[in-house]
Amino acid sequence: MLRYLLPAVAALLVAEPVTAQVGADLNISPKRVVFSAGERSATVYIFNQGDLPATYTVELVDRVMTPDGRIVATDEAPDVQIDSARDLVQHTPRRITLQPRTSQAIRVRARPGGAAAGEHRTHLTVTALPPENTGFTVEQAAAGAADEVSLQVVALFSVSIPVIVRDGPVDARAGIDRVSIRREDQQNLLSLDLVRMGANSVYGDIEVLSEAPGGQQLLTAVRGVAVYPEVDRRTVVIALPQSPATGQALTIVYRDDDAARGEVLATATLVAP
């Protein structure tokens, strides 16, 4: 029976898929939640910045960092181990519907890690669900040819922020390594490795300063750069707004924006070739 069905299926034509994106107006604040010793509750706000009502699911999903700085689901990097905080964190509600231009508070609570002291992490993930009327109407379905199969691809928009639970003192130290400049696609790129040297993750801002007659001036900056405990280092590539002159010195500063805000975690100097 199957061998007679296969040619018929192969003869069907698939019309050009129609892609719809759901939830692109979703926003979340703050961009990370950190529970230090003695801190056990926090509030996260979900915003629907669109013009239509929207429904969202809120869940905890473990994600890991790769050496190139990407944050991926654990099944995409099975060899990377994470000290999960999923069993330590609770949140409510788990599903919300927001009217246009409104927000909802998500309550997040954490308990101590107990015997498993240290730093634990998971990600609070908010995903927009498609509205009930998503899909082809009867008229749209009838408009296709008789031998065509019409498809609609619905892209669900999701936002994820880290939720970190720490027990004990924070050991956040960092270094900067392998600094270089290259030109690619008519753009000057500064490449460096951000090295995590302590037991905890590091999180902060990278500032690139150039030498000027009146002293150093800020050339560019990248905010909110982290290195999580599952990786020892990550590569960061920064687009420079202008090409440094040959022999010009650039100073790279990595400044803490976590447990010791404003503290310099690492510096490096590069002389432009």
MILOLUM-258150 format. One record per residue (C-alpha): x, y, z; residue in one letter; residue number from 1. Coordinates in steps of 0.2 Angstrom, whole numbers, plus 5000, padded with zeros to 4 digits. Layout:
x:X	y:Y	z:Z	resn:A	resi:NUM;
...
% end
This chain:
x:5000	y:5000	z:5000	resn:M	resi:1;
x:5014	y:5012	z:5005	resn:L	resi:2;
x:5023	y:5011	z:4988	resn:R	resi:3;
x:5007	y:5017	z:4979	resn:Y	resi:4;
x:5005	y:5032	z:4990	resn:L	resi:5;
x:5023	y:5038	z:4989	resn:L	resi:6;
x:5021	y:5044	z:4970	resn:P	resi:7;
x:5005	y:5053	z:4974	resn:A	resi:8;
x:5013	y:5063	z:4989	resn:V	resi:9;
x:5028	y:5067	z:4979	resn:A	resi:10;
x:5017	y:5075	z:4965	resn:A	resi:11;
x:5010	y:5088	z:4977	resn:L	resi:12;
x:5017	y:5106	z:4975	resn:L	resi:13;
x:5021	y:5116	z:4991	resn:V	resi:14;
x:5016	y:5134	z:4989	resn:A	resi:15;
x:5028	y:5148	z:4995	resn:E	resi:16;
x:5027	y:5147	z:5014	resn:P	resi:17;
x:5019	y:5162	z:5023	resn:V	resi:18;
x:5030	y:5167	z:5038	resn:T	resi:19;
x:5022	y:5176	z:5052	resn:A	resi:20;
x:5031	y:5182	z:5068	resn:Q	resi:21;
x:5022	y:5183	z:5084	resn:V	resi:22;
x:5027	y:5193	z:5099	resn:G	resi:23;
x:5041	y:5204	z:5092	resn:A	resi:24;
x:5034	y:5218	z:5103	resn:D	resi:25;
x:5039	y:5208	z:5119	resn:L	resi:26;
x:5051	y:5217	z:5131	resn:N	resi:27;
x:5057	y:5212	z:5148	resn:I	resi:28;
x:5065	y:5221	z:5163	resn:S	resi:29;
x:5078	y:5219	z:5171	resn:P	resi:30;
x:5090	y:5210	z:5159	resn:K	resi:31;
x:5096	y:5199	z:5173	resn:R	resi:32;
x:5092	y:5193	z:5191	resn:V	resi:33;
x:5105	y:5190	z:5204	resn:V	resi:34;
x:5102	y:5182	z:5221	resn:F	resi:35;
x:5116	y:5185	z:5232	resn:S	resi:36;
x:5117	y:5178	z:5250	resn:A	resi:37;
x:5102	y:5184	z:5260	resn:G	resi:38;
x:5093	y:5190	z:5244	resn:E	resi:39;
x:5078	y:5179	z:5240	resn:R	resi:40;
x:5065	y:5188	z:5230	resn:S	resi:41;
x:5065	y:5199	z:5215	resn:A	resi:42;
x:5052	y:5206	z:5202	resn:T	resi:43;
x:5053	y:5205	z:5183	resn:V	resi:44;
x:5042	y:5215	z:5172	resn:Y	resi:45;
x:5035	y:5209	z:5156	resn:I	resi:46;
x:5029	y:5222	z:5143	resn:F	resi:47;
x:5018	y:5221	z:5128	resn:N	resi:48;
x:5023	y:5236	z:5117	resn:Q	resi:49;
x:5012	y:5231	z:5103	resn:G	resi:50;
x:4995	y:5236	z:5097	resn:D	resi:51;
x:4986	y:5219	z:5100	resn:L	resi:52;
x:4983	y:5208	z:5115	resn:P	resi:53;
x:4996	y:5195	z:5118	resn:A	resi:54;
x:4998	y:5179	z:5128	resn:T	resi:55;
x:5015	y:5173	z:5135	resn:Y	resi:56;
x:5021	y:5158	z:5144	resn:T	resi:57;
x:5034	y:5160	z:5157	resn:V	resi:58;
x:5046	y:5146	z:5161	resn:E	resi:59;
x:5063	y:5142	z:5168	resn:L	resi:60;
x:5075	y:5135	z:5154	resn:V	resi:61;
x:5093	y:5130	z:5157	resn:D	resi:62;
x:5105	y:5137	z:5144	resn:R	resi:63;
x:5124	y:5137	z:5143	resn:V	resi:64;
x:5137	y:5149	z:5136	resn:M	resi:65;
x:5149	y:5143	z:5122	resn:T	resi:66;
x:5167	y:5150	z:5119	resn:P	resi:67;
x:5161	y:5162	z:5106	resn:D	resi:68;
x:5149	y:5170	z:5119	resn:G	resi:69;
x:5132	y:5162	z:5112	resn:R	resi:70;
x:5119	y:5157	z:5124	resn:I	resi:71;
x:5111	y:5141	z:5118	resn:V	resi:72;
x:5099	y:5127	z:5125	resn:A	resi:73;
x:5108	y:5113	z:5134	resn:T	resi:74;
x:5104	y:5101	z:5121	resn:D	resi:75;
x:5113	y:5111	z:5108	resn:E	resi:76;
x:5129	y:5109	z:5118	resn:A	resi:77;
x:5128	y:5093	z:5127	resn:P	resi:78;
x:5146	y:5093	z:5132	resn:D	resi:79;
x:5145	y:5109	z:5142	resn:V	resi:80;
x:5140	y:5107	z:5160	resn:Q	resi:81;
x:5130	y:5120	z:5170	resn:I	resi:82;
x:5126	y:5121	z:5188	resn:D	resi:83;
x:5108	y:5123	z:5187	resn:S	resi:84;
x:5097	y:5134	z:5198	resn:A	resi:85;
x:5080	y:5127	z:5191	resn:R	resi:86;
x:5077	y:5117	z:5207	resn:D	resi:87;
x:5081	y:5133	z:5218	resn:L	resi:88;
x:5070	y:5146	z:5209	resn:V	resi:89;
x:5051	y:5148	z:5209	resn:Q	resi:90;
x:5041	y:5161	z:5199	resn:H	resi:91;
x:5023	y:5166	z:5197	resn:T	resi:92;
x:5013	y:5167	z:5186	resn:P	resi:93;
x:5017	y:5155	z:5173	resn:R	resi:94;
x:5006	y:5161	z:5159	resn:R	resi:95;
x:4999	y:5179	z:5156	resn:I	resi:96;
x:4989	y:5189	z:5144	resn:T	resi:97;
x:4993	y:5207	z:5142	resn:L	resi:98;
x:4983	y:5221	z:5133	resn:Q	resi:99;
x:4992	y:5233	z:5122	resn:P	resi:100;
x:5004	y:5244	z:5130	resn:R	resi:101;
x:5003	y:5236	z:5147	resn:T	resi:102;
x:5014	y:5226	z:5159	resn:S	resi:103;
x:5014	y:5212	z:5171	resn:Q	resi:104;
x:5025	y:5208	z:5186	resn:A	resi:105;
x:5033	y:5191	z:5188	resn:I	resi:106;
x:5037	y:5187	z:5206	resn:R	resi:107;
x:5053	y:5177	z:5207	resn:V	resi:108;
x:5059	y:5168	z:5223	resn:R	resi:109;
x:5075	y:5158	z:5227	resn:A	resi:110;
x:5081	y:5147	z:5241	resn:R	resi:111;
x:5099	y:5144	z:5246	resn:P	resi:112;
x:5109	y:5130	z:5237	resn:G	resi:113;
x:5112	y:5121	z:5253	resn:G	resi:114;
x:5126	y:5108	z:5252	resn:A	resi:115;
x:5129	y:5113	z:5234	resn:A	resi:116;
x:5136	y:5130	z:5238	resn:A	resi:117;
x:5143	y:5141	z:5224	resn:G	resi:118;
x:5135	y:5149	z:5209	resn:E	resi:119;
x:5119	y:5142	z:5201	resn:H	resi:120;
x:5110	y:5148	z:5185	resn:R	resi:121;
x:5095	y:5146	z:5175	resn:T	resi:122;
x:5086	y:5157	z:5162	resn:H	resi:123;
x:5068	y:5165	z:5164	resn:L	resi:124;
x:5061	y:5163	z:5147	resn:T	resi:125;
x:5046	y:5172	z:5141	resn:V	resi:126;
x:5038	y:5166	z:5125	resn:T	resi:127;
x:5024	y:5174	z:5115	resn:A	resi:128;
x:5010	y:5162	z:5110	resn:L	resi:129;
x:5001	y:5163	z:5093	resn:P	resi:130;
x:4984	y:5171	z:5094	resn:P	resi:131;
x:4969	y:5158	z:5092	resn:E	resi:132;
x:4965	y:5165	z:5074	resn:N	resi:133;
x:4983	y:5162	z:5068	resn:T	resi:134;
x:4983	y:5152	z:5052	resn:G	resi:135;
x:4975	y:5153	z:5035	resn:F	resi:136;
x:4957	y:5158	z:5033	resn:T	resi:137;
x:4945	y:5148	z:5022	resn:V	resi:138;
x:4947	y:5161	z:5008	resn:E	resi:139;
x:4966	y:5160	z:5009	resn:Q	resi:140;
x:4966	y:5141	z:5008	resn:A	resi:141;
x:4954	y:5140	z:4993	resn:A	resi:142;
x:4965	y:5153	z:4984	resn:A	resi:143;
x:4978	y:5140	z:4981	resn:G	resi:144;
x:4979	y:5128	z:4967	resn:A	resi:145;
x:4970	y:5111	z:4969	resn:A	resi:146;
x:4987	y:5101	z:4969	resn:D	resi:147;
x:4996	y:5113	z:4981	resn:E	resi:148;
x:4999	y:5112	z:4999	resn:V	resi:149;
x:4999	y:5129	z:5008	resn:S	resi:150;
x:5011	y:5131	z:5023	resn:L	resi:151;
x:5011	y:5145	z:5036	resn:Q	resi:152;
x:5027	y:5146	z:5047	resn:V	resi:153;
x:5024	y:5155	z:5063	resn:V	resi:154;
x:5040	y:5161	z:5072	resn:A	resi:155;
x:5037	y:5163	z:5090	resn:L	resi:156;
x:5047	y:5177	z:5099	resn:F	resi:157;
x:5055	y:5173	z:5115	resn:S	resi:158;
x:5066	y:5183	z:5127	resn:V	resi:159;
x:5077	y:5175	z:5140	resn:S	resi:160;
x:5086	y:5183	z:5155	resn:I	resi:161;
x:5099	y:5174	z:5167	resn:P	resi:162;
x:5093	y:5170	z:5185	resn:V	resi:163;
x:5108	y:5168	z:5196	resn:I	resi:164;
x:5108	y:5161	z:5214	resn:V	resi:165;
x:5124	y:5163	z:5224	resn:R	resi:166;
x:5129	y:5157	z:5241	resn:D	resi:167;
x:5145	y:5163	z:5250	resn:G	resi:168;
x:5157	y:5177	z:5244	resn:P	resi:169;
x:5159	y:5181	z:5226	resn:V	resi:170;
x:5176	y:5177	z:5218	resn:D	resi:171;
x:5175	y:5187	z:5202	resn:A	resi:172;
x:5191	y:5190	z:5193	resn:R	resi:173;
x:5195	y:5192	z:5175	resn:A	resi:174;
x:5209	y:5195	z:5162	resn:G	resi:175;
x:5210	y:5201	z:5144	resn:I	resi:176;
x:5220	y:5190	z:5132	resn:D	resi:177;
x:5224	y:5189	z:5113	resn:R	resi:178;
x:5220	y:5207	z:5108	resn:V	resi:179;
x:5221	y:5211	z:5090	resn:S	resi:180;
x:5214	y:5222	z:5076	resn:I	resi:181;
x:5209	y:5216	z:5059	resn:R	resi:182;
x:5200	y:5223	z:5044	resn:R	resi:183;
x:5184	y:5214	z:5038	resn:E	resi:184;
x:5171	y:5220	z:5026	resn:D	resi:185;
x:5178	y:5237	z:5026	resn:Q	resi:186;
x:5177	y:5238	z:5045	resn:Q	resi:187;
x:5190	y:5238	z:5058	resn:N	resi:188;
x:5187	y:5225	z:5071	resn:L	resi:189;
x:5195	y:5223	z:5088	resn:L	resi:190;
x:5196	y:5205	z:5094	resn:S	resi:191;
x:5200	y:5199	z:5112	resn:L	resi:192;
x:5197	y:5185	z:5124	resn:D	resi:193;
x:5189	y:5189	z:5140	resn:L	resi:194;
x:5196	y:5177	z:5153	resn:V	resi:195;
x:5187	y:5172	z:5169	resn:R	resi:196;
x:5199	y:5169	z:5182	resn:M	resi:197;
x:5188	y:5167	z:5198	resn:G	resi:198;
x:5176	y:5154	z:5203	resn:A	resi:199;
x:5161	y:5165	z:5199	resn:N	resi:200;
x:5154	y:5172	z:5183	resn:S	resi:201;
x:5160	y:5190	z:5178	resn:V	resi:202;
x:5148	y:5203	z:5171	resn:Y	resi:203;
x:5153	y:5220	z:5165	resn:G	resi:204;
x:5157	y:5233	z:5152	resn:D	resi:205;
x:5171	y:5234	z:5139	resn:I	resi:206;
x:5178	y:5251	z:5136	resn:E	resi:207;
x:5190	y:5255	z:5122	resn:V	resi:208;
x:5200	y:5271	z:5125	resn:L	resi:209;
x:5212	y:5279	z:5113	resn:S	resi:210;
x:5226	y:5291	z:5116	resn:E	resi:211;
x:5222	y:5309	z:5112	resn:A	resi:212;
x:5232	y:5326	z:5115	resn:P	resi:213;
x:5221	y:5330	z:5130	resn:G	resi:214;
x:5222	y:5312	z:5137	resn:G	resi:215;
x:5212	y:5296	z:5134	resn:Q	resi:216;
x:5195	y:5297	z:5126	resn:Q	resi:217;
x:5182	y:5284	z:5125	resn:L	resi:218;
x:5182	y:5277	z:5107	resn:L	resi:219;
x:5168	y:5264	z:5110	resn:T	resi:220;
x:5160	y:5253	z:5123	resn:A	resi:221;
x:5151	y:5236	z:5124	resn:V	resi:222;
x:5139	y:5235	z:5139	resn:R	resi:223;
x:5134	y:5219	z:5148	resn:G	resi:224;
x:5147	y:5206	z:5143	resn:V	resi:225;
x:5147	y:5191	z:5154	resn:A	resi:226;
x:5158	y:5175	z:5155	resn:V	resi:227;
x:5149	y:5161	z:5164	resn:Y	resi:228;
x:5157	y:5147	z:5175	resn:P	resi:229;
x:5155	y:5134	z:5161	resn:E	resi:230;
x:5168	y:5142	z:5150	resn:V	resi:231;
x:5185	y:5149	z:5155	resn:D	resi:232;
x:5185	y:5162	z:5142	resn:R	resi:233;
x:5175	y:5169	z:5127	resn:R	resi:234;
x:5180	y:5179	z:5112	resn:T	resi:235;
x:5173	y:5196	z:5110	resn:V	resi:236;
x:5173	y:5206	z:5093	resn:V	resi:237;
x:5170	y:5224	z:5094	resn:I	resi:238;
x:5168	y:5236	z:5079	resn:A	resi:239;
x:5178	y:5251	z:5080	resn:L	resi:240;
x:5170	y:5267	z:5074	resn:P	resi:241;
x:5186	y:5274	z:5066	resn:Q	resi:242;
x:5202	y:5267	z:5061	resn:S	resi:243;
x:5216	y:5270	z:5074	resn:P	resi:244;
x:5232	y:5278	z:5067	resn:A	resi:245;
x:5247	y:5267	z:5065	resn:T	resi:246;
x:5257	y:5267	z:5082	resn:G	resi:247;
x:5242	y:5274	z:5091	resn:Q	resi:248;
x:5239	y:5265	z:5108	resn:A	resi:249;
x:5222	y:5258	z:5113	resn:L	resi:250;
x:5218	y:5254	z:5131	resn:T	resi:251;
x:5204	y:5241	z:5134	resn:I	resi:252;
x:5196	y:5241	z:5151	resn:V	resi:253;
x:5184	y:5228	z:5158	resn:Y	resi:254;
x:5174	y:5236	z:5171	resn:R	resi:255;
x:5162	y:5226	z:5184	resn:D	resi:256;
x:5144	y:5229	z:5183	resn:D	resi:257;
x:5139	y:5215	z:5195	resn:D	resi:258;
x:5145	y:5213	z:5213	resn:A	resi:259;
x:5157	y:5227	z:5213	resn:A	resi:260;
x:5150	y:5240	z:5201	resn:R	resi:261;
x:5163	y:5251	z:5193	resn:G	resi:262;
x:5178	y:5241	z:5199	resn:E	resi:263;
x:5191	y:5238	z:5185	resn:V	resi:264;
x:5192	y:5219	z:5183	resn:L	resi:265;
x:5205	y:5219	z:5169	resn:A	resi:266;
x:5215	y:5230	z:5157	resn:T	resi:267;
x:5225	y:5228	z:5141	resn:A	resi:268;
x:5235	y:5239	z:5129	resn:T	resi:269;
x:5237	y:5237	z:5111	resn:L	resi:270;
x:5247	y:5248	z:5099	resn:V	resi:271;
x:5238	y:5249	z:5082	resn:A	resi:272;
x:5249	y:5241	z:5068	resn:P	resi:273;
% end
